[in-house]
Amino acid sequence: MRSTRTSTPHGRGRRRAVLAATGLVAALTLTATACGGSGGNEANGKPDATASRAVDSGGDRAGIPSDLTDRLKEHGIDVGKWKEGGWQDWDRDKWLSEAQDFVNPVIEGLWEPERMGSAQEADKTVTTKDASAAQGVSDPEPAPVRAEAEKTPYHENAAPVGKVFFDSPDGPAVCSGTVIKDVNRPGRSNLVWTAGHCVHAGADGGWYRNLVFVPAYNDLGTSDVDPGTANAQEIAPYGNWWADWASTSGGWIQGGSRSGGDGAPYDYAVLHVKPEQGSKSLEETVGAALDVDFSAPSAGEAGSMGAWGYPAAPPYNGLRMFKCLDAPGRFSLSPDLPTMYRIGCTMTGGSSGGGWFRVVNGRTVLVSNTSIGPTDNTWLAGPQLGEDAEALYQNMSKTYGGQ
């Protein structure tokens, strides 16, 4: 999601009153443990889950196992340059795009605070003209809702939320993500929910590289911290968690584009991660994780939602966590595509992949994630998570959760 201009936002008093009544904000105050250091097929319009396994580090100077070197060379990749993503001589036709091509060896010390600070937002822009020309069933455009800064420390107020960093052909990039529960590993989940465009480029590309998740990034929300001089404990209180498995939808891989495209309604992904250092699970380490609501309630039934993330494009700088609370409406790019949720929100690029939450029977659950937004930063849209998203999640949990 990208923005190039900031609108003057104004809230909707009635909807905010509804949100306050639901207890959404209070429910999202999730107390955690103390900070520690430590492409698929598509049938009948329904994308199959597409999962990939990364390869453990070890072996040569770039941290690539020796048995992988020949395979990477076949794709035209200079193994010695992998530490920086290996994009120097990248060829779109040789871009690793299939499920079995995902490679993400752990390279200790790669994502230091200074490199994190250089990452640019992974944006998906829908122009105002494109949005107004959408031929699907859409409700009137929502009024902007000003993003509010989350309370600090983040590990006491929004523990499951963090940042996703990765390397792309354009350089280091950043999204947002959420720690989710693993039904097959109660209390010991290593799963992270984010957007498909934060792990895979879509129809015109392939898997991104050097993917890591950093929970509670900049935990104290210091707005003027200098990533170049900040210590790792300040920026990454729970350490860096490398994606050793990744899964996104066939709909995103086949239809995703720089503006979201036909893949936008399928723009979701799950990562299985492991710590750069340490042995505890992600959920045990941060002390919190959220269930995912795959019931795909209609916008009218959903009641109210909140979107969380780390906006990085101006007027934000990516150092602080923000949230938007609103009642969702319907948004559809085409009659042939599923309807998405849309809420008013002034968050910009960098918030992509961040979770959307609602309260069900007193529990806060993840119901969507940020996918696309307009150039004037007035709203966000996210996919409905139904049976296809649940199949992707279940496959990830059953096949890879115990790894």
N, C-alpha and C positions, 0 to 999 in steps of 0.2 A: 504494500500500500504506500502510495507516494503522494506528497502534496507539494505544490509550488507556491501557494498563496494562502494566507491565513484569513479566515473570515472573522468578523466580530461576533462571537457566540452569544446566544441568550438561551437561558434554560426554559423548561416548561414546568411551571410551578405545580400543576395538577399531577403530572406524571412523577415528579420528584416526591410528592406527598404519598403517592401510591407505593413508590419504592421504599420509602421510609416505613410504611406500614407493613411491608413484607418482611422486614428485618434483614434484607439482603446485605446491607453494610455490616451489621453486627455479626451475621453468620459467617462473613468472610474474614473475620478477625480470628485467624487460625494460629493458635499458639504452638510453637515448635520447640524442639530441643535447643539447647544453647549452641551458638555457632561453634563449629569445629573446623580444623584445618584440613583436617583430612580432605518394469512396465507391464502391466497386466492387460487382459483382454476385456472387452466390453460387450455385453449381450443385452439387448432390449433397453439400452440406455443406462444400464446398471454396471458400474465398473467393478471389476474384481480387485481384491487386495493384491498388492504387489510388494513383496518383501525382499530385502537384500541383507546379506551378512557382510560385515566388515572383516578385515584381516588383522590379527594381532600384530603388534610391533615386534621388532627383533631383527637380527640380520645385519643389513648394511648401514651406511652412514645416514641414510634418510629415514631409518626406522622401518624399512620395508623388508619383510621376510624374503630370503633368497629364492624361495620357490615361486614368488610372485613377480620377480624381476622380468622374466621372459614374457609373461603375460602382459605386463604394462608396456614393454617395448613393442609388442605387437600392435598396441593401440597408439604408437607414436609418442609415448610419454617418456621423458627423460627422468629416470628414477632419482638421479642426483638432485633434481630440482623439485622433488615432490614436497619437500618441507614448506615451500611457499605456495603449494597448490599445484605446481607443475604445469602452469598455464602458459608459460613463455612461448611455446611453439604449438599451442593447442590447435586442433583441427576439429571443426564442428562435426564433420563426418566420422571422426574417431572418438568423439566425446562418449565416455562410458555412460550409457543410458539404460541398458537393460537391468533387470533385477539383480542378476548374478554379477553385474559389473561393479556394484558398490564396493568401494575400498576406502577404509578409514583407519589406518594404523595409528596407534597412540604415539604421539611425538611429545615427550615430556618437555615442558618449558616453552612450547611454541606460543601458546596463548597467554602471554604475560600482559599485565595491565596496559602497557603502552600500545601493544598490538591490538588489544580489544578496543582501545580508544580510537584507533584509526579506522575501525570497521564502519562501512557506510550502510545505510538502511536498505533492506531488500524490499523494493517498492512494487506495488501493483496498482497502476493508476487507471481509473475510468474517468474520461473527460466528462464535463458537465453535459456536453452535447450528446455523447454516447449514452449517458445515463437517462437523459430525457427522451431519447429515441428508443429505449428498451421496449421491446414488443411483448414482453411477458406480462403477467399479472403483478402490478406493483401498486402499493399504496402511495399517497402523496409523500413527497420528500419531507423527511423530518426536520424540525428546527434544530439548529446546532446546539449541542450540549457541551459546555465548557469542561474539559478534562480537569479532574481534581488530583492533586498530589496525594499519594498514599502515605499513611502515617509511618513513621520510622520507630524502631528498626523494622525492616521488612520481615525479618524472620518471626516477628511476633504478630504481624498484622496481615501478611499475605505470603506466608511461607512457601506455598507451592509454586509461586511465580518466579521466573528468571529469564535469562537471555540465552539465545541460541546463536553461536558464532560459527562461521564457515568461510571457506575460500571459494570465490567464483572467478570467472575470467576477468572480471572488472576489479578484482582485488578482495580484501577482507570485507565481509558483510555481516549484518546482524539482524536478528528477528527476536521475538519473544516466545516463551513456551511455558508449560505448566506440568508439574509433577502429578501423575494420575495413578490411581490404584491399579494393582494387578490382581485380577480375581483368582489367579492360580498361585499367587504368592502373597497371601494376606500379611500386611504389615511390613513387607520386604520388597516393595515394588522398585523396579529400575526403569520405569516407563515414563516418557515425556510426550505430551501432546503439543503439536505445533501445526503450521500450515504446510501444505505440499510444496509451495513455492519457496519455502525455506530449506528444502532438502534436495529438490529436483527442479530443473529449469523448464520442464514441460515438453511440449511437442518439438521445440526447436533445439533441445539440448539434452542434458543428462544429469547425473548425480553431482552435487557439489562435494567439496572435499574438506577434510580437517574439521568436521562437525563436532562441536562441544556444546554442552549445556552448563550454564553457570547460575545456580539457584541463588536468590536473594542478592543479585549483583549490586554492589555499592550499598550494602545493608543499611548504613546510616543515612543514605540519601543526601550525601554531601554534594551540593550543587556546583561548587567550585573546585572539586578535587581534580588534581592533575594526574591523569592516568600514566603520564611519563615518569612521575616520581612516586606515585602511590605504591604501597606494598600490596602483595597479593592477598593478604588476609583482609585488608580493607576493602578491596574490590571483589574478591571471590571468597567469602567467608567459609563456604563449604567446599571449596576447591573446584576443579574442572572435571566434567563428566563427559567422556568421549562416547560417541554413538558407535557401538559395535554392530548394531543392526538398524536398518531403516525400512519403513514401510509407508507407501503412499498409494493413492488410488489410481487405477488404470485410466479413469476419467481425467485426472490431472496430467498424467504422463502423455496421454494422447491429445488432449485439448487445451492444456495450459499455455499461456503466452505472457508476454511482458505486461499486458493490460488485464491479465486474468483469463480473458477469452472464454471459450466454452468449458474450460476446466475449472472456472471459479466455483461452481456449486459443489465440486469434488475436491476443493483445495484444503485438504487436511492430511496429516501425517502423524505417525507414531515412531518414536525412537526408543531403542533399548540401549541404555548407557551403562558405563562402568567408570569408576573413579580413576583419575590419573594416578592417585595415590590412595591407599587405604583398602579396606575390604568390606565395610558395611554397605548395605543397600542404600539407594538414594532416599527412599522413604524413611528409613531408620536415621539417616544422617540429618535430614532437614526436619524430621518429626511430623510431617504432614503430607497428605496426598488426597486428591479428589476423585470421586467416582465420576464416570461419564454417563450422561443421560442420552441414550440412543432412541428415545421414544419419538423424537422429531416432532414435538408439539407445534401446532400452527402458531403463527405470530399472535393471533388473538387468544389462544389458549395459554401461551407461555407466561403471560402476566407481566413480568419485568425481568430485565437482564442487566448485567454489568460486564463491561469489557475492561480487562487489565492489560498493561503492557508498558514497554519502555520506548516511547516515541523519541526518535533521534533526529528527524528532519526539523528545520527551523519552524517555529520558534523554540523548539526543545533541543536538548543536546545529548540525549541518550543516557544521562547519568542518573535520572530519577524515574521512579515508577509512578504511573498515573492510572486513573480509572474514569470511566464514564458510566453513568446509570441512566437507563431509559426504558420505556416500553417499546418493544420492537414492532416494526411494520413489515410488510412483504416487499421483496424486491426480486425481480426476474429479468434476466437479459434477453430471454427468448421463450416463446411458447413451448419449445422443444426441450427446455432445460428446467431442472427443479427450481422451485422458489427458494430464495435465500432470506435470511433475517437482515433487517436494516435498522440501525439505531442512530440517533444524533450523537456526534462525538467529534471533538476537535483534535484528537490524537493524530499524529502524522506517521511517516515511514519509520520503521523500527518497532512499531507496535504490532506489525504483521505476525500472525501465529499466536499472539496472546490469547488466553482463554476468555470465553464468555461464560458467565456463571449465572445460575438462578437457584432459588431455594425450593426444594421439593420435600414436603413432609418434615420441615425443619432442618434439612440437610442441604448444604451448598454442593451443587454438582456442576460439572462442565457441560455446557449444552452446545457450544459452537466455538469458533476461533476467528480472529480477524483475517479477512482475505483481501478485499478490495475497498477502495474509497475514491472520492472525487478529487480533482486538483485543487479545490477550494477548501479542503479540510473540514467539511461540515458534517459528514456522516461516515459510518463504516458498515460494511456488509460481510456476513459470514455464512457458511454453509449449514444447512440442516443436517444433523447427524442421525441417519436412519439405519436400515438393515445393512447397507453396504459398508458404512463406517464401522458398524459393530462387527461385521465379518472380518474386516481388516484388523480391528483391535483383538478379537478372539484368536485369530491366526497368530498374531504377534505374541500374545500371552502364552498360548499353548505350545507354540513351536520354539520360541526363543526366550520366554520369560525366565526359565530356570537356568539359563546359561550364565 
